[in-house]
Amino acid sequence: MTTTEPRTVLISGASRGIGRAIAERLLAEGHRLSLGVRNPQALRGTSLDPEGSAQQARRLLVHPYEASDPASAAAWVKASAARFGGFDSVIHCAGLFSRAPLLFADGQEQEIEQLWQVNLMGPWWLTRAAWPQLAAHGQGRVVVLVSMSGKRSKGRLAAYTASKFALMGLCQTMRNEGWEQGIRVSAICPGWVNTAMAAAVTAIPREAMTQPQDLASLTAELLRLPNSCVPFELAVNCSLEN
Ligand SMILES: NC(=O)c1ccc[n+]([C@@H]2O[C@H](COP(=O)([O-])OP(=O)(O)OC[C@H]3O[C@@H](n4cnc5c(N)ncnc54)[C@H](OP(=O)(O)O)[C@@H]3O)[C@@H](O)[C@H]2O)c1
């Protein structure tokens, strides 16, 4: 396959935010997409509605996906492979934010457990289910929305930071395991991105944050690059960190 040929891509968290921006960009570029979302109905009538046009009907599948449920990952992978005759890329955008600190309150354990399930185990189960398809292709791609919180701990976000460091560890191991099979893994590590997740942030104006559409451009480029040139880690800062 040349790198300009369309890919068949699974995108989690495509209902909004970064995942949605990536889906819109990849659809516009001619790729085939399988979108995993908690509520498929929510995409009705939007630019990601498979019934929006004949072209979208051919190239777009929307499937239920709950990141904390391994059976849901397996069902989505199976439906995607059946629909498109296989796939070659997975983009993990589903994720949760939490401000649970080191000295979290009694009763916050559940919030931390959910974060662990969605931010770490979600990508793990989905990658595990998708692996045979990615390996069979020979130029598989896995793109993971990690965070700068997966590289350093800047403030007091103990739970979120721990979940993202763990995710980065998983990414490194995926890179190692996939190398010989031609699977290339990229961990994108942004600071604040202008989505609902950063809605409560006031330290940086929203227009000065990284924009989801710019991460979508970056991701589209990752899918084009040949196996010999895929960066593993991309630190994307909207303010100086040194
Ligand atoms: N925004 C930032 O500043 C920032 C910075 C660095 C890294 N990131 C990471 O980038 C990724 C995307 O973030 P975002 O900014 O796009 O966030 P967002 O706008 O809050 O969107 C989160 C997405 O994750 C989905 N999701 C949440 N829980 C889920 C679950 N249990 N099962 C399936 N899907 C679930 C949501 O689906 P629903 O619509 O169904 O809720 C939504 O599509 C996350 O991993 C986040 O940690 C974000």
The ligand as a Tripos MOL2 file, in Angstrom:
@<TRIPOS>MOLECULE
LIG
   48    52     1     0     0
SMALL
NO_CHARGES

@<TRIPOS>ATOM
      1 N1         -8.9260   18.6420   26.0470 N.am      1 LIG1
      2 C1         -7.6970   18.6450   26.5580 C.2       1 LIG1
      3 O1         -7.2150   19.6690   27.0830 O.2       1 LIG1
      4 C2         -6.8430   17.4000   26.4620 C.ar      1 LIG1
      5 C3         -5.4670   17.5460   26.6880 C.ar      1 LIG1
      6 C4         -4.6410   16.4280   26.6140 C.ar      1 LIG1
      7 C5         -5.1950   15.1910   26.3410 C.ar      1 LIG1
      8 N2         -6.5370   15.0700   26.1370 N.ar      1 LIG1
      9 C6         -7.0710   13.7230   25.8930 C.3       1 LIG1
     10 O2         -7.6380   13.6530   24.6040 O.3       1 LIG1
     11 C7         -8.7070   12.7170   24.6000 C.3       1 LIG1
     12 C8         -9.9510   13.3920   24.0230 C.3       1 LIG1
     13 O3        -10.2710   14.5050   24.8480 O.3       1 LIG1
     14 P1        -11.2860   15.6590   24.4060 P.3       1 LIG1
     15 O4        -10.6510   16.9310   24.7620 O.co2     1 LIG1
     16 O5        -11.7750   15.4090   23.0420 O.co2     1 LIG1
     17 O6        -12.4520   15.3890   25.4690 O.3       1 LIG1
     18 P2        -14.0350   15.6070   25.3640 P.3       1 LIG1
     19 O7        -14.3830   16.7050   24.4370 O.co2     1 LIG1
     20 O8        -14.4810   15.6430   26.7830 O.co2     1 LIG1
     21 O9        -14.5310   14.2360   24.6770 O.3       1 LIG1
     22 C9        -14.3470   13.0320   25.3530 C.3       1 LIG1
     23 C10       -14.7810   11.9110   24.4440 C.3       1 LIG1
     24 O10       -14.5820   10.6750   25.1470 O.3       1 LIG1
     25 C11       -15.8010    9.9440   25.0940 C.3       1 LIG1
     26 N3        -15.9570    9.1020   26.2750 N.ar      1 LIG1
     27 C12       -15.8940    9.4660   27.5760 C.ar      1 LIG1
     28 N4        -16.1320    8.4100   28.3680 N.ar      1 LIG1
     29 C13       -16.3680    7.3590   27.5580 C.ar      1 LIG1
     30 C14       -16.6960    5.9940   27.7800 C.ar      1 LIG1
     31 N5        -16.8470    5.4890   29.0230 N.pl3     1 LIG1
     32 N6        -16.8600    5.1920   26.6960 N.ar      1 LIG1
     33 C15       -16.7300    5.6760   25.4350 C.ar      1 LIG1
     34 N7        -16.4380    6.9610   25.1630 N.ar      1 LIG1
     35 C16       -16.2590    7.7940   26.2200 C.ar      1 LIG1
     36 C17       -16.8900   11.0140   25.0400 C.3       1 LIG1
     37 O11       -18.0890   10.4500   24.5780 O.3       1 LIG1
     38 P3        -19.5520   11.0380   25.0070 P.3       1 LIG1
     39 O12       -19.8710   12.1190   23.9980 O.co2     1 LIG1
     40 O13       -20.4500    9.8700   24.9160 O.co2     1 LIG1
     41 O14       -19.4370   11.5860   26.3980 O.co2     1 LIG1
     42 C18       -16.2620   11.9930   24.0690 C.3       1 LIG1
     43 O15       -16.4180   11.5520   22.7350 O.3       1 LIG1
     44 C19        -8.8730   12.2540   26.0510 C.3       1 LIG1
     45 O16        -8.1950   11.0460   26.2460 O.3       1 LIG1
     46 C20        -8.1740   13.3500   26.8440 C.3       1 LIG1
     47 O17        -7.6930   12.8880   28.0800 O.3       1 LIG1
     48 C21        -7.3710   16.1570   26.1670 C.ar      1 LIG1
@<TRIPOS>BOND
     1     1     2 1
     2     2     3 2
     3     2     4 1
     4     4     5 ar
     5     4    48 ar
     6     5     6 ar
     7     6     7 ar
     8     7     8 ar
     9     8     9 1
    10     8    48 ar
    11     9    10 1
    12     9    46 1
    13    10    11 1
    14    11    12 1
    15    11    44 1
    16    12    13 1
    17    13    14 1
    18    14    15 2
    19    14    16 1
    20    14    17 1
    21    17    18 1
    22    18    19 2
    23    18    20 1
    24    18    21 1
    25    21    22 1
    26    22    23 1
    27    23    24 1
    28    23    42 1
    29    24    25 1
    30    25    26 1
    31    25    36 1
    32    26    27 ar
    33    26    35 ar
    34    27    28 ar
    35    28    29 ar
    36    29    30 ar
    37    29    35 ar
    38    30    31 1
    39    30    32 ar
    40    32    33 ar
    41    33    34 ar
    42    34    35 ar
    43    36    37 1
    44    36    42 1
    45    37    38 1
    46    38    39 2
    47    38    40 1
    48    38    41 1
    49    42    43 1
    50    44    45 1
    51    44    46 1
    52    46    47 1
@<TRIPOS>SUBSTRUCTURE
     1 LIG1         1 GROUP 0 **** ****
